[in-house]
């Protein structure tokens, strides 16, 4: 068991490139060699390929099997011992990669590489309403939400989460805002002071406009008199906080 455990960890630590190369190489090798070893059983490369795959996948239909000593020795050593181990490791590594990918996506640590998406700053109640409206309005558009939560508050194939501060260039680049269709900056409901809330929105807007000045930017402000503080940057539309702010933000994208 100790030897098998060490062998397992050695196998799982192999890089994707090496593992894939060895797996594909063994399949191709067996496809070519088996008809040479036993031509009366494997009359074509398709037969040997079929036998190789069913053996390595442990399906074992039994419709084809070597009858010669050399053919059986090859099958035992290269397909049973090495082949099944390689394929099992390949499948296990693939499943592990999918699990890691899902965790990274849920934690907001992945780079978003799409374009023409909607970026929403801060995961608030208003943001949830906006997300719902956007998804129902456009069946193809993707949404990137930037916030500092430990993980995404909602898992959806068209919702991507980026964890970090929206004033940080690295976070904005991770959300790929330069290729976004629009950016919605909602007033932070977690800040009670309206001056601080609009001040935070101003800082985010400055960071956004510095990186992506060509992208349509909509900003929600708590107090109308604060709009003039945004005069040094190009904001496409301002929205005053009220009960219909989320729907108005969505309508402003067009």
ZIKA-V116863 format. One record per backbone hydrogen bond with DSSP energy under -0.5 kcal/mol. NH is the residue of the N-H (numbers start at 1). CO is the residue of the C=O. E is the energy in kcal/mol with one decimal. If there is no record, write none. Layout:
nh:NH co:CO e:E
nh:NH co:CO e:E
This chain:
nh:5 co:1 e:-2.7
nh:6 co:2 e:-2.2
nh:7 co:3 e:-2.4
nh:8 co:4 e:-2.4
nh:9 co:5 e:-2.2
nh:10 co:6 e:-2.0
nh:11 co:7 e:-2.3
nh:12 co:8 e:-2.6
nh:13 co:9 e:-1.1
nh:14 co:11 e:-1.2
nh:19 co:15 e:-2.7
nh:20 co:16 e:-2.8
nh:21 co:17 e:-2.4
nh:22 co:18 e:-2.6
nh:23 co:19 e:-2.3
nh:24 co:20 e:-2.8
nh:25 co:21 e:-2.4
nh:26 co:22 e:-2.4
nh:27 co:23 e:-1.9
nh:28 co:24 e:-2.5
nh:29 co:25 e:-2.6
nh:30 co:26 e:-2.5
nh:31 co:27 e:-2.1
nh:32 co:28 e:-1.7
nh:33 co:29 e:-3.0
nh:34 co:30 e:-2.0
nh:36 co:32 e:-0.6
nh:36 co:33 e:-0.9
nh:37 co:33 e:-2.3
nh:38 co:34 e:-2.9
nh:41 co:38 e:-1.0
nh:42 co:38 e:-2.6
nh:43 co:41 e:-0.9
nh:48 co:44 e:-1.8
nh:49 co:45 e:-2.4
nh:50 co:46 e:-2.5
nh:51 co:47 e:-2.4
nh:52 co:48 e:-2.4
nh:53 co:49 e:-2.5
nh:54 co:50 e:-2.4
nh:55 co:51 e:-1.8
nh:56 co:52 e:-2.7
nh:57 co:53 e:-2.1
nh:58 co:55 e:-1.3
nh:59 co:54 e:-2.1
nh:60 co:54 e:-1.4
nh:72 co:68 e:-2.1
nh:73 co:69 e:-2.6
nh:74 co:70 e:-2.5
nh:75 co:71 e:-2.1
nh:76 co:72 e:-2.7
nh:77 co:73 e:-2.6
nh:78 co:74 e:-2.7
nh:79 co:74 e:-0.8
nh:79 co:75 e:-1.2
nh:80 co:75 e:-2.7
nh:81 co:76 e:-2.3
nh:82 co:77 e:-1.7
nh:83 co:78 e:-1.2
nh:84 co:79 e:-1.6
nh:85 co:81 e:-0.7
nh:86 co:82 e:-2.7
nh:87 co:83 e:-2.7
nh:88 co:84 e:-2.4
nh:89 co:85 e:-2.2
nh:90 co:86 e:-2.5
nh:91 co:87 e:-2.7
nh:92 co:88 e:-2.6
nh:93 co:89 e:-2.7
nh:94 co:90 e:-2.1
nh:95 co:91 e:-2.5
nh:96 co:92 e:-2.3
nh:97 co:93 e:-2.4
nh:98 co:94 e:-2.0
nh:99 co:95 e:-2.1
nh:100 co:96 e:-2.6
nh:101 co:97 e:-2.7
nh:102 co:98 e:-2.4
nh:103 co:99 e:-2.2
nh:104 co:100 e:-2.7
nh:105 co:101 e:-2.5
nh:106 co:102 e:-2.5
nh:107 co:103 e:-2.1
nh:108 co:104 e:-0.6
nh:108 co:105 e:-0.7
nh:109 co:104 e:-2.7
nh:110 co:104 e:-0.5
nh:112 co:174 e:-2.9
nh:113 co:111 e:-0.6
nh:116 co:179 e:-3.3
nh:118 co:142 e:-2.3
nh:119 co:117 e:-0.5
nh:119 co:182 e:-2.6
nh:120 co:118 e:-0.5
nh:120 co:144 e:-3.0
nh:121 co:184 e:-2.7
nh:122 co:120 e:-0.5
nh:122 co:146 e:-3.3
nh:124 co:122 e:-1.3
nh:128 co:124 e:-2.2
nh:129 co:125 e:-1.8
nh:130 co:126 e:-2.4
nh:131 co:127 e:-2.9
nh:132 co:128 e:-2.2
nh:133 co:129 e:-2.3
nh:134 co:130 e:-2.7
nh:135 co:131 e:-2.6
nh:136 co:132 e:-1.7
nh:137 co:133 e:-1.8
nh:138 co:134 e:-2.6
nh:143 co:158 e:-3.0
nh:144 co:118 e:-3.0
nh:145 co:143 e:-0.5
nh:145 co:160 e:-2.8
nh:146 co:120 e:-2.6
nh:147 co:145 e:-0.5
nh:147 co:162 e:-1.8
nh:152 co:106 e:-3.1
nh:156 co:154 e:-0.6
nh:156 co:159 e:-0.6
nh:159 co:156 e:-1.4
nh:160 co:143 e:-3.2
nh:160 co:158 e:-0.5
nh:162 co:145 e:-2.8
nh:163 co:108 e:-2.2
nh:164 co:147 e:-2.7
nh:164 co:162 e:-0.5
nh:168 co:165 e:-1.9
nh:172 co:168 e:-2.1
nh:173 co:169 e:-2.6
nh:174 co:170 e:-1.9
nh:175 co:171 e:-1.4
nh:176 co:173 e:-1.2
nh:177 co:172 e:-1.7
nh:179 co:176 e:-1.5
nh:180 co:177 e:-1.4
nh:181 co:117 e:-3.3
nh:182 co:117 e:-1.2
nh:183 co:216 e:-2.4
nh:184 co:119 e:-3.3
nh:185 co:183 e:-0.6
nh:185 co:218 e:-2.9
nh:186 co:121 e:-0.9
nh:186 co:184 e:-0.7
nh:189 co:187 e:-0.6
nh:191 co:188 e:-1.4
nh:192 co:190 e:-0.6
nh:194 co:192 e:-0.5
nh:197 co:193 e:-2.3
nh:198 co:194 e:-2.4
nh:199 co:195 e:-1.9
nh:200 co:196 e:-2.3
nh:201 co:197 e:-2.0
nh:202 co:198 e:-2.2
nh:203 co:199 e:-2.0
nh:204 co:200 e:-2.3
nh:205 co:201 e:-2.6
nh:206 co:202 e:-2.2
nh:207 co:203 e:-2.0
nh:208 co:204 e:-2.6
nh:209 co:205 e:-2.8
nh:210 co:206 e:-1.7
nh:211 co:207 e:-1.3
nh:212 co:208 e:-3.4
nh:215 co:212 e:-1.2
nh:216 co:181 e:-0.8
nh:218 co:183 e:-2.9
nh:219 co:237 e:-2.4
nh:220 co:185 e:-2.8
nh:221 co:239 e:-2.8
nh:226 co:223 e:-1.7
nh:227 co:224 e:-1.8
nh:229 co:226 e:-1.2
nh:230 co:227 e:-2.1
nh:231 co:228 e:-1.4
nh:233 co:230 e:-2.0
nh:235 co:233 e:-1.1
nh:236 co:217 e:-1.1
nh:236 co:234 e:-0.5
nh:237 co:217 e:-1.5
nh:239 co:219 e:-2.4
nh:241 co:221 e:-1.8
nh:245 co:242 e:-1.5
nh:248 co:244 e:-2.3
nh:249 co:245 e:-2.2
nh:250 co:246 e:-1.9
nh:251 co:247 e:-2.3
nh:252 co:248 e:-1.4
nh:253 co:250 e:-1.3
nh:254 co:251 e:-0.5
